């Protein structure tokens, strides 16, 4: 079954790193999975030069939370990303989510305003998990995703949600596989029941949080898991390539 394997390089990389990375990756990739790489925005154009047909997709990390024609210092518009080869963007990642609700809302609106596919990130803090409030927090984070006013032009083709338990990111700890499946099913059910346009078959949920080669196959094989969003392990090209080459 085809899965999404997404690499979030965050603010890592250099011109030399990219050359060395793709010298190995392109020689060793043998995958039918959908691969997405999110480099730092400054390096998107360089990474785009290594794309050939459908060997991987490209995404931007930091999109302008205002409309495309608005002026914003440090902002990147959707048209800029598309012009540089991107077809994906992240929105609401735990490291930038904070209390900036406007950013998250705008990320969802991109479904309707252009050709970028948003990967919308949700997830709970350690205290939330400890207090048993994970589902309540996820519901709150998903509410605007299901708001019809976020889709003023056309309905999205699909929704991709990345579940990132914040307490797991970079710690080496992950939820039990049954818990991952339960939360992914919860997200699919909630969105399908509350989204104005899409049904459950149109909703994909990725898992992100300390994914590596040792646990990737088990996570990808768990029910309701449509892919993974990988941080640190995606910077190790041999490990990431091996994850991409997994057959599930």
Phi, psi and omega in degrees: 000132181290130179241163173266127175241108185246135180252118176256101181285350182054229182255044180247150174129166176201171179300318180293317178304315182295317179298312180296322181300308185280338171301322179276311186303311185290337178277337189242355181286132178212076191223143172257003177283162176271114185256132178233133177242128177249089177279169169304146186303327181296338185252007182301314183298319179295316179296324181300331180294342181266359179282139178218109183058242186247032182291331170195162175256166187231141181224157176256147185268328194228090185263149178304125181275001172260179178292161187301328184267007179276151179269126181211115176299130181078001181277149175238123182277162178298322179297324177297315179298314180298319180298335181257017171097004182279145171232004178225159169211150175269148174218135175075023178302144187304329184283344179235000186294302180048227179249016183278076184297326181300322180296315183294316180299317182294324178301320179291325181296339181296337176306320188268342190261348181196191186266006177283137174265121180276136165256110187264121188263136175225163178165160186251153174282168182299318181296323178297315178298314182301323182272003177074026184253018184304311184295324179296317180293317180297320177300316179297318181292332184270349186304310184291333177301332183260009182277119183302332181293346179281354184235071188285341186251296181223159177281150179291154177289324180200167175242132173241121177247136173253119176271113180239095173297114188302326182291346181264339187294121176074007183259342186086354179260137176229157175297162173296150183303321178297324179290321177299312180299318181298313181293320179297319177295319178301315180297313180300316182293313181299312183294318182295327181279341186241347180284139185287345187235325195255154176256174186300328181293342181267001187248123179246142179232125178258154174255135177224130179149092179062039174281134177213181185295330182291326185248352188299316184295319179296317180296313182294336180273350182290145179303141175073005178264118184261357180165187181224149173246113192251132178263261187306317183294339180286346178278344176266101192299323180294317179294315181295319179298318179296323177295316179299326184278356179299143177248116185254000000 
